[in-house]
């Protein structure tokens, strides 16, 4: 079997921008992958187009060899654009190979370490009252983990640290009172605070026992996480901004985090993330993949999380049953847990004609600012 074509599909799934890659072979089998570089999907499409000429005629079962060729085959290595392109191609190759063998993808990753995948639900950027009501409903529906973020002023888009810290403390107190101690809470700092403010908030949240603090500070300088480790006793999670295992090195080797949050659709696909999971296992770090995307990303995450021994929790933005003529299939959701599909491969398919009928337009993520007009992180 040989690769014949690699196609990019920057599309709208409903109103949501999504970027898929499909790998075709001379035996008629195809595989599908997804990229997660929000707002820069068209840059990734050019990287995929550049990679296609290296892939045509290749044996798609040589997954790791292809990964190395794409990552190391240019003078410029790594970075989110290249790794996002590699991620989508890599996931598609795993999907294709599992289909060729007629087995669900998790069986190629080592088989089941568990029967279901614990997930956390987003409460959203909403008022405290609505946040509390959503948390109660999720708990009633069987979810055991909910998540909310350090929020900007919802009316103005302004995020000043002190008001944001005060609001987050109040939000956490309200959600904890609403759901009790049996439901875990994760709090996404969204890299919106500097280390001193992150320490201030982290200490204030200790009596409320959140499951972890997500992305408390920006990840460009891992040394900053040493400072957090010295002053915060709560578990720390990070990794969604990182592209490739090398960017995790200090965080893992110096035991600076408790949960690793790679985005399979940015980090380098299943091949790279499986290697990261093994490395994390030696440091008792649990995997909690970043997964705000759609059915393909979710199915890839479920495949990985089903197989690795050191799984913690999975982010879940997608929901089964979302009507779309572009994407079909995906795992089942039962009371806050995803059930691995037993279909060959990922159990997800992309309809080429429907995808072409719903092209993505250029778009941009929300930008936040401080009250003085200065830029601040999203």
N, C-alpha and C positions, 0 to 999 in steps of 0.2 A: 504494500500500500504506500502511495506517495501523495504528498501535498500538491494540490494543483492551483488553488486560489486561496487568498486570505482577504476577506472583505470587512470593512468598517461600516457600522450602522449607527451614526449619531441621530437619535430619534427622540420623539416625544412619546412616552407611555402615559396616556391620559394627558395631564398637564405637566408631567414630570420629565425633565431632560434626562436621557439615559444614553450610554455609549456601549454598544455591543460589538464584538468581533466574532466572525464566523470563519472557521477553517474547513475547507472542502478537500476531498481526496478523489483519486481516480477510481475508487471502489464505491463511491456514492455516499460514504459515511461523512458526517459533518460533526463538528464540535463547536460549542458556543462559549464565549467568555465575556466578561464585563470589566470596564475600566471605571475608576472612581475619582478621576481628577476633575472635580466640579468646576464648571465655568471655563475650563481649558480643554474641553473634549476635542476640539478641532485641531489643537496642537498634537494631541495624542494620535489623532487620525493620520497626520502626516508621518509620525514615527512608525505607525503600523505599516503605512504604504512603503516606507523605506525598508522595513524588515521583510516585506513580502518577497522581494527578489532573493533573499537569503534562504527562504523557506521552501520555495517551489522546487519540487523534486526530492525533498527530504523525506525520510521515514518518520512519520509522526509519533512512533513509539519511542524515539530517542529524546524523551522530554528534557532530561537534565542537560544533555548535549546541546539541544537547541537553546535552552536557557542560557548556557555559558556562551554560546555563539552570539546571541543577541546582546547580552550584557557586556561581554568583553571584546566583541568583534569590531568596535569602533574605538577611536582614540579617546572619546569622551565616554566615561563610564558612569552609570548610576543617574541619580536625579529623578524627581517625580514624573517628568514627562516620559522618559525612556522606560522607567520601571512600571508606569501605568500601562504602557503599550505591551511590555513583556507580560504583565499580569494577565491582561485579557487574552493574549495568545496562549499563555501557559495553561490557564483554566480551560480554554477550548481544547487543548491537546489532551488534558486529563479526561475531559468529557468524552472526547472522540475515542480514546483508548478503552475506557470503560464500556462504551457502547460496542466496540469491536469484540470485547470479551463477553458481552451480554450480562454485565454485573453492575450494581449500583457503585458509584464512585468510591464510597467509603471503604469498600472491600480492597481497592488498590492501595489504600493508605494504611492498611494494617488491620482492617476489620473493626468490629464494634468494641469500643471500650465502655459504651453506655447505650441505653435504649432511647433516650430522649435528651433534648438540649434545652437547658434552662435559659430563658431569655429575659431581657428587661425592656419595659415599655417607656416611651417618652411621654412625659406630662405636657411638654410643649411650652412655648413662650407665651404664657397667658397670665391672667391675674391670679393672686393667691387663692381666691375663692374657687375659681375654676380648676386650679391645680389640685386643690383638696378634693373636689368632687370627682375629678378624673382618677385620682389615686384610690379613692373609695371604690369606684367602679371596677378598676383593674383588680383590686384585691378581691372583690366579690366574684369576679370572673376567674379567679384562680391564679393570677399572676403573683409571684413571690418576690419580684424586684421591680422597682420603678426608678425613673431617672428624671432629674431636672437640672437646669443650668444656672450659673451665675448670670443674672439677666441685666440687660440694658433697660433704660426707661422705654417702655413700650410705645409711648406716644411720640417721643422725639428721636429715638435711636441713640441717645447720649448714654455713655457708660463711664461714670466716674467711680473710682475704686471704693471709696468709703460708703456712698449710698448703696452700691451694688453688694458690698459685704453685709451691710445691715439688712438689706432685703433678703439675701440668701439665708442668713441665720433665721429670720422670721419664717421664710418659706419652709425651711427644714423642720423647724419646731411645729409648724402647722401640719405638714405632711406626716411627721412622726406621730403626732397626736391622733391623726385621722386613721392611720393604718396599724398602729400599735407596733410591737416589737417583732412580730412574726414576719413582716414584710421588710426586705432589705431596701435600702435607699442608696443610689449612687448619685454623686453630684459632679456635674461637668463644669469645671472652671473655664473651659474653652480657651485656655492660654490667655485669658483676659487680664490676669493680675501679674504684677512683678513678684519676686520671691518674698519680700517683706510682707506684702499684702496677702499673699497666699498663705504664709505662716500665720498671720493674724486670723484669717478665716478658718484655717485648718484647726487651730487650737480652740476656737470658739465652737466648732462643730463636734469636738470630741465627746461631749456628754450625750450627743444624739446618735452616736455609733453608726455612721454611714458605712456601707460595705467597702467603698473606696472613693478617693478623690481623683477625678479623671482630668488629665492634662492641666495640673495646677499652674504650670508655667510653660513658656515656650521651650521647644526641645532642641533648639540649635546648639545650646551649650549644656551638655550633660552635667558639667561640673556644678551647675546651679542646683541640680537635684541633690547633691551632697548636702548643701545648706538646708534644704527642706527636710532631709532625712534626720538631721541633727535636732530639728525643732518641732517636727510633727510626728505624733505617734500613730496616726491613722494610716491604713494601707493606701498606697499610691499606684495609680495606673496611668500609662501613657504609651504612645507609639503610633497614633493614627497619622501623624505628619511625616513619619520616617519612611524612607525608600531603600529597602535592602538591609540585610542583617548587619552589615558593618556599622550602620548608624545606631544600632542597639548596643554596641560593644561595651561601652563604659557603664551603661545603665544596668546591664546584666552582670558583668564581671565584678562590679563594685556593689552589687545587691542594693541598687538605689530604687528599685520598684518592686511591687508585689504582683501586679497584673500587667501583662504585655498586651497592647491593643493594636496590632498591625492591621491595616486594611488590605485584605487579600487582593483587592483590585487596584492597589497603588504600590504595595510593598514588593511585589514580584511574583504574585500568584501562589498557587498551592505548593509548588516546588520550594520556593524560598521560605514560605511560612512554616512548612513542615520541618525544615531545618532549624528555624528559630524555636519551634516548640520543643525540639529535643535539647537544644542549648538551655532554654528556660527551665526544663525539667531538672537539670543538674543544680539549679539555684532555687528550686522550690517556688518558681514564679509560675502563676497560672495564666492560661490564655483567655483573653476576653476580647475577641476580634471586633474592630470597628466595622459596623455593617449598617449604614444608613441608606443603602441602595435598594435594588429590586430583587426579583426572583432568582436571577443568575448568581449574583453575589451571595444571596442568602443560602442558596443550595450549595454553593462551594464552601461557605462557612460551616454549614451543617455537616457536610462530608468530612471536613477536617476535624471539627469538634467531636464528632462521633468517634473518631479513630484515636485521637491523642489522649494520653493518660492524664495530662495536666490541664484539664479544661475547667474554667471557672464559670463564666456566664457569657452570653452572646447578645449584643445589641440587635434590636429588631425594629426597623422602620417600615419594611414591607409587610403587607398582610395578604394571606391567601384569599383567593376569590376576587381580587381587584379586576374588574372587567377591562380587557385589552385584547385587541386583535393582533397585537405585535408579539406578545409574550404569552406562552402557554405552559402550565405546569408549575411545579414547586412543591416543597414539603408541606405537610399538614401542621396546623397549629391546634394544640389541645391544652387549654387552661394555662397559658403562659409557657408552654413547652413546644418545641418543634420536633416532629417525628420524622426521622430520615426516610426519604423516598426509597422504595425498592425497585424503581424503574432503572433501566440501564443508564449509565452516565449520571448526569446531574438531575435528570428527570424534567428538564426545561427545554423548550424549543422556541426559536425565533422565526417568525414568518417573514421571509424576505420581502415579498410584495407589500405586505402591510407595513413593514418597517420603512420601505422606500416611500410609502404614501404619507408618512408622518415624520418628515425631516425636522431635525432640531435647528432652531435659530440660535445665533449667538446670545449669550445671557451672562449675567454677572451676579455673584454672591452679594449679599447685604454688606455694606460698609458701615462701621460704627465710628463715632468720634467722641472726644471728651468735650466737656462744657466750654472749654476755651477754643474749640474748633480743631484741635489736634487729632490726628488719626490714632485709632486704637485697634487692637486685634479683634477679629470676628470670633 
